[in-house]
């Protein structure tokens, strides 16, 4: 047993070697070699998720994979367990996904509008399949994942932090964000949209395209919450694009082909999008310095979303402006 977890020691616990850093966001993710095949080793951010929560994430992924859904599967340790813990660090391993991300934030999706719309339709269908498969699962005793419901977003202690206290907000920004909290709470107290297991972070970086088609990766934020949150999170990186209404309709078309969306769900899309924009202000507080170039983008998305709701505009139909 190791006293300190390193990428090399964690890889060795799985009989793997040669870790190469791929990304470092919530987790440090490494490509490793194991039995002649590649796998993805994850060193989890200390204090972000409990061991039980990580085990629950892996249970959901395995349950999806067992029903043919395209996402990584957990790789067990030699003793059959799925999580290795050393000190305050935890590691897991999942199967390798061939392919590349469909895009990244801050850059337009590649291809023509027709290409982008086709992609969004495919993502919408896959998302609906994930939601429907999850509805048929019986969660194991002790299942633990973050809440992405009203309490998870709008309580005094939201899942991603007290976003209205972001020190980069001006007085005007803060007033708008607090108004957004009131608007969202009122809308979601009156009408409750579909709730269940969600990925909660289906950004472009977490949708891979490869030889087998599309694959969803990085379930680190997965939890129980509004299904609309998955839909609007996928569209977050397109909010400023003039093609937003077309991309939104394409995504909804794909989703609706597999799983019907109610008129209530559709009407609450701007509210669900606002939840993401406000929550992100809490997420960046502990991860970005105040002068980070993306900070103004996060603030503008939240405040402009509130202004649109104040004006009664559905920006998924009319554009973000």
C-alpha positions, 0 to 999 in steps of 0.5 A: 500500500502506498502512503502517497498516491501518484499517477504511477502508483495508482496506475500500478494498482490496476496493473497499468503503467505509463500514465500521460496527463490528458486533462486536469479539471475536476479530476486529473485524467491520464491515459494508461496502458493496461494489458495491451489496451488503453484506459483512462485513470482518474485522480479525483479532486480531493474533497469534491466527491465522497467515496460513496458518491464516486461509487454511485457514479460508476454504478450508473455508468455500468448500468448504462453500458450494460444496456448498450448505452455509449459511455465509459465503463468502470474498470475494477481493481484486482480485488473487484473494487472500483475505487482506490483511496490513499489519504485524501486522494481517490482514483478510479479507472474507466474504459478508453473511448476512441475519438475526439470531443465534438468541440470546445467552449469559445469556438463555433461548432465545426461544419455548416449549420446543417452539419451542426444541426444534425449533430445536435439532433443526434445528441438530443436523441442520445440524451433522451435514451440516457434519461429513459434507460435511467428511469427503468433503474432501481437505485442501490441502497446508499446511492449518493449523487449531487442534487440538481433540483431547486435545493441544489441550485437555489438553497442557501448552500447550492451544490456549486457554491453561493454564486451570488457572493462571487466577488467579481459581480458589480452591484448591478450584476449582483442585483440581477443575479438575486432577481434571477434567484427569485424568478427561478424559484417562483417558476419552479415552485409553480411548475415542476419539470421532469426530474431524474438521473442526469449527466449535468455537464454535457458540454462539447468537451464531454461528447466524443465522436469516433468510429462507433458514433457519439459517446458521452464521457465525464459523469463526474457531476452526474446527479438527480435533477431537472432533465431540462438541465441536461438539455440547456447545459448542452446549449450553454456554449451556443448561447452567443451563437446567432444560430442558437434557435436552430441548434436548440430546435435540432436538439429538441427534435432529436430528444422528442423523437425518443422521449416526449417533452411536455409544453411545461418543459419547453416553457421552462428552458430559459429558467433551466439555462439560467440555473446553469449560468448562475451555478457556474458563477459559484463554480468559478469562484474556487477555480478561477482568479478574479482576472481570468478572461472567462470570468466576464463571460460567465457573469454576462451569461447570467445577467443577460439571462435574467434580463431576458426572463424579465422581458419575457423573452425565450432566447431559445426561440428568439436568440440570446441578443 
